[in-house]
Structures are given as C-alpha cells and as structure tokens.
Amino acid sequence: MKGRRSRFRCVGLVAKVTSPEALDLTRSLDRALKRRGLETIFDSDTAAALGKSGGVRRDRIGRLADLVLIPGGDGTLLSVARDAPSSTPILGINVGVLGFLSGLSRREALGRLDEVLAGRFREDRRRRLDVTIPTGPDRGTYRALNDAVLNREAIGRISTFTVSIEERPIARFRGDGVIVSTPTGSTAYSLSAGGPILHPTLAAVVVTPICPHSLSQRPLVVPSGTAIGLTVIGRKRDDGVHLTLDGQARFRIPPGCRIEVRESGSAATLLRPPETDHFHKLAEKLNWGA
C-alpha cells in the first residue's frame, strides 16, 4: 500500500486511553498509516498507554500534524478540537457511547481510511468560542468548541448571576448557573438545561440559564458576533463558583469577576463522510424514532 496518494504527510493519533478498544484501534491505525508511508505522532497520554516513548502535549498535536484521528468519544475529540488550528482537520472515530461529534464508527475506520487520506471526506467548519477571564491567576483568553459554563461547585446552593449583551445588562437571576453554547454545543449541556437545538451552520450563540429561580428566565439565541458578559454576584468569601469549558478545562472564578464570551475568529474543522446527513444523525443519536 506504500505510495498511495495522500493529501496528508503527518497524522496525529489521540485515543481514549481508558478504553482498550480505542487503544487497539489506534495500534491498527498506526500500522495502516505507516504501511502507506505516512508519519504518525501521538499525544503524550496515548503514547504512554501504548508503551511508546515521546508524545506531544494534546493541545499542540493539531499544530504538528496535518490530520488528527481520534478513536474515542466526544470528550476525547473536544480535548483536541479546542486548540487545533482550523487548517488541521479532525476525524472522530466513535468507540464511546454517543459519539455525536464523530465522523466514523469503529468498524468503518480502517475500511474508509484511504478515502480520508485522499481528501474525499467533507470538511465541516464548526464555530468556537473565545472566553476571557480578565483578572486573577487564570487571567487570559481560552477557547471552547461546545460551551462555557459558569456554575456553582456546591450542590443545593444557588448564586446570583447577571448576563449582559454588548455591555448592556439584560438579566439578573438566582439559579445554579448559566451556559453559553455554540450551535455544536446546543445538543450538549444546553439541551439538557432546556435550550434549543441549533443547526451547526447557524451564526448564533445560545445563552441558557441553569435551573433559574424564576419562571421568566428562558434561553436566549443571539447573533454569533455578540459580546456576552457573565458575572456572579456574591460575597468575597464565596469562592465556590467555577467556569468550565467543554466540561473539561476548569477555572475558579471570584465573585464580581465579569467573564466575556464571544465567537472566536477561528473555527474547528471536523471531517464528515460525504453522505452524512445532519438531521438523520440527530434523529439517530437523540432517539427520535425517525
């Protein structure tokens, strides 16, 4: 198989390291790629799980590879897609339970590898969020593909949250938290909290309150370029509020700190088979019975 034409030269492999099935598939993909004359690199966790030396930081693998293959679930894909440049396509291979963001199933991965390498899969651009923490030890701007969530750590306690749109206050409510999600993230935590499902191509962002102590607080859909401000109102000693990105990156947020969320100028590129239909997949994953 060596010498087959490929638009890629270096392929990154990132596995769900707690899954024996994902690690087995990663080994098979590594062998198949090398037979085709391609270079492979691993993130450090995957390399350690496979007993290989080396490996790169997961947040850098998208900058070093031309393509990243991810045998695992949505969580593994999100851990790569947050930081990968738009120029590096990502293909999730579902070895988990839901696999909503995956492009292929485990049984299809090897059989369709040549299609992927020849560039015959569709590039699906997904909007990301830039989330800015203006003060404190975690000061900086971070990226999310699904959502940014501001909520309480303690179960059974509520806080007061404010939401502003383009610097203008629009809501103040007591509740468990607030979610800002992309169209991709609209089928994740936001959906569970009562938010709407958005088609992934829409230029919009959803602001969803979590268990608000008011019947008047409802999810809000705003244009994607909107600057959204989130603040927790509380006492200085009340430090049990956190900002979570894609359910993974986590930061402690002091009361009064205003988080700013807006659409990033950089999209994530997910690969999809050319025959993929978004609504069919939506019905299948959400068990609509269609």
C-alpha positions in Angstrom: 0.0 0.0 0.0 3.0 2.3 0.2 2.9 5.1 -2.3 -0.8 5.7 -2.3 -1.6 9.3 -2.9 -2.5 11.3 0.3 -3.0 14.9 0.9 -1.5 14.4 4.4 2.0 13.6 5.4 1.9 13.5 9.2 -1.1 12.1 11.1 -1.8 12.6 14.8 -3.4 9.8 16.8 -5.2 10.6 20.1 -7.0 7.8 21.8 -9.4 7.5 24.8 -6.7 5.9 26.9 -9.2 4.3 29.4 -10.7 2.2 26.5 -8.9 -1.0 25.4 -11.0 -0.9 22.2 -9.8 2.6 21.4 -6.2 1.7 22.1 -6.4 -1.5 19.9 -7.9 0.6 17.0 -5.1 3.2 17.5 -2.5 0.5 17.1 -4.2 -0.8 13.9 -4.4 2.8 12.5 -0.7 3.4 13.3 0.3 0.3 11.4 -2.0 1.1 8.5 -0.7 4.7 8.2 2.9 3.6 8.3 2.3 1.0 5.5 1.1 3.9 3.4 4.4 5.8 4.0 2.9 8.3 6.4 4.5 9.7 9.6 2.4 9.3 12.8 2.7 11.2 16.1 0.8 10.6 19.4 -0.2 12.8 22.3 1.7 12.0 25.5 -1.1 10.2 27.2 -1.8 7.9 24.2 2.0 7.3 23.7 2.3 6.2 27.4 -0.8 4.0 27.2 0.7 2.2 24.1 4.1 1.8 25.7 5.8 4.2 23.2 8.3 6.9 24.0 7.8 10.5 23.3 4.5 12.0 22.6 3.4 15.7 22.5 1.1 17.8 24.5 -2.5 17.2 23.4 -3.1 20.9 23.0 -0.2 21.0 20.5 -0.8 17.9 18.4 -3.1 19.8 16.0 -0.2 22.2 15.2 2.2 19.4 14.5 0.0 17.1 12.4 -1.7 17.6 9.1 -4.6 15.5 10.2 -5.7 14.1 13.6 -7.6 10.8 14.1 -9.3 10.3 17.4 -10.5 6.9 18.4 -12.7 7.5 21.5 -15.7 9.6 22.3 -16.9 13.2 22.2 -14.8 14.1 25.3 -11.6 13.0 23.6 -12.4 14.9 20.5 -13.2 18.1 22.4 -9.9 17.9 24.2 -8.2 18.2 20.8 -10.7 20.4 18.9 -10.5 23.3 21.4 -6.9 24.1 20.4 -6.4 22.7 16.9 -5.9 25.3 14.2 -8.6 25.5 11.5 -6.1 24.2 8.9 -5.9 20.8 10.7 -8.9 18.6 10.1 -10.0 16.3 12.9 -11.8 13.0 12.5 -13.5 11.4 15.5 -13.9 7.6 15.4 -16.7 6.6 17.8 -15.6 4.0 20.4 -17.7 5.5 23.1 -21.4 5.6 23.8 -22.9 8.6 22.0 -20.2 9.8 19.6 -22.3 12.8 18.4 -19.2 14.6 17.0 -17.6 11.5 15.5 -17.5 11.1 11.7 -17.0 7.3 11.6 -17.8 4.3 13.7 -15.2 1.9 15.0 -16.0 -0.7 12.3 -15.6 1.8 9.5 -12.3 3.3 10.4 -9.8 1.1 8.6 -12.1 0.4 5.6 -12.5 4.0 4.8 -9.0 5.2 5.7 -8.0 5.7 2.1 -11.0 7.9 1.4 -10.0 10.1 4.3 -6.3 10.3 3.2 -7.3 11.1 -0.3 -9.4 14.1 0.9 -12.7 12.7 -0.1 -14.4 13.5 3.3 -16.3 16.7 3.7 -14.7 19.5 5.9 -17.3 20.7 8.4 -16.4 24.1 9.9 -17.6 24.4 13.5 -17.7 27.8 15.3 -15.8 28.1 18.6 -16.0 30.5 21.5 -13.3 32.8 22.9 -13.8 33.0 26.7 -11.9 35.8 28.5 -11.1 35.8 32.3 -10.0 39.4 32.9 -8.4 39.1 36.3 -6.9 36.7 38.8 -4.4 33.8 38.5 -6.1 32.3 35.4 -6.3 35.7 33.5 -6.4 35.1 29.8 -8.5 34.1 26.8 -9.4 30.4 26.3 -11.3 28.5 23.6 -14.2 26.2 23.6 -16.0 24.2 20.9 -19.1 23.2 22.8 -19.8 25.6 25.6 -18.7 27.8 28.5 -20.5 27.2 31.8 -20.5 29.4 34.9 -22.0 27.5 37.8 -21.7 26.6 41.5 -19.5 23.8 42.8 -21.7 23.0 45.8 -24.9 21.0 45.1 -28.0 22.5 46.6 -26.8 26.1 46.7 -27.6 28.9 44.3 -26.0 32.2 43.4 -27.0 35.4 41.7 -25.9 35.7 38.0 -26.0 38.6 35.7 -25.9 38.5 31.9 -25.1 41.4 29.6 -25.2 41.7 25.8 -22.8 44.2 24.2 -22.2 45.8 27.6 -25.9 46.3 28.4 -27.3 44.3 31.3 -30.3 42.2 30.3 -30.8 39.7 33.1 -30.2 39.1 36.8 -31.4 35.9 38.3 -30.8 33.4 41.1 -30.0 29.9 40.0 -27.4 27.2 39.5 -25.5 28.8 36.7 -25.6 29.9 33.0 -24.4 28.2 29.8 -23.2 29.9 26.6 -23.0 27.4 23.8 -22.2 27.3 20.1 -24.6 25.6 17.7 -22.4 22.5 18.1 -22.8 22.6 21.9 -26.5 23.2 21.6 -27.0 19.4 21.7 -24.9 19.0 24.9 -25.4 20.6 28.3 -27.5 23.4 27.0 -30.1 20.9 25.6 -30.3 19.1 29.0 -31.0 22.5 30.6 -33.9 23.2 28.3 -32.0 25.1 25.5 -32.9 24.9 21.8 -31.2 22.7 19.2 -29.4 24.8 16.5 -28.1 23.6 13.2 -24.3 23.7 13.3 -24.1 26.1 10.4 -26.1 28.9 12.1 -24.2 32.0 13.0 -25.7 32.1 16.5 -24.9 31.5 20.2 -27.3 30.3 22.9 -27.4 31.7 26.4 -29.2 29.1 28.7 -29.8 29.7 32.4 -29.4 26.6 34.6 -32.4 26.0 37.0 -33.2 29.7 37.4 -35.3 30.5 40.4 -37.8 32.4 38.1 -40.3 31.4 35.5 -39.4 34.4 33.4 -35.8 33.3 32.6 -35.6 31.4 29.3 -32.8 30.5 26.8 -31.8 33.3 24.5 -30.4 33.0 21.0 -28.2 35.9 19.8 -26.1 36.6 16.7 -22.7 34.9 16.8 -20.7 38.1 16.9 -22.4 39.3 20.1 -20.2 40.1 23.2 -21.8 38.3 26.2 -20.8 39.2 29.7 -21.4 36.8 32.7 -20.9 37.8 36.3 -21.5 36.1 39.7 -22.7 38.4 42.4 -21.7 37.2 45.9 -19.6 37.7 49.0 -15.8 37.7 48.8 -15.5 34.6 50.8 -18.0 32.8 48.5 -15.5 31.2 46.1 -17.4 28.1 45.1 -18.2 29.3 41.5 -16.3 27.8 38.5 -16.0 28.4 34.8 -15.9 25.2 32.8 -15.1 24.9 29.1 -16.4 21.9 27.2 -16.9 20.1 30.5 -13.1 19.8 30.9 -11.0 22.9 31.4 -12.0 24.4 34.8 -11.2 27.7 36.5 -12.2 29.1 39.9 -14.0 32.5 39.4 -14.2 35.1 42.2 -17.5 36.9 42.8 -17.7 40.1 40.8 -15.4 38.9 38.0 -17.0 39.5 34.6 -16.4 36.8 32.1 -16.7 37.8 28.5 -17.7 35.3 25.8 -17.8 35.9 22.1 -17.4 33.8 18.9 -13.8 33.0 18.0 -12.4 34.1 14.7 -11.1 30.5 14.4 -13.3 27.5 13.6 -12.6 23.8 14.2 -12.6 21.6 11.2 -14.3 18.2 11.6 -14.3 15.6 8.9 -17.5 14.0 7.8 -18.3 11.3 5.2 -19.7 12.9 2.0 -23.0 11.1 2.5 -23.6 12.3 6.1 -26.9 14.0 6.8 -27.1 16.1 9.9 -30.8 15.6 10.6 -30.5 11.8 10.2 -27.7 11.7 12.7 -29.6 14.0 15.0 -32.6 11.7 14.9 -30.4 8.6 15.4 -28.4 10.0 18.4 -31.4 11.5 20.2 -33.6 8.5 19.6 -36.4 10.4 17.8 -37.6 7.2 16.2 -37.4 8.6 12.7 
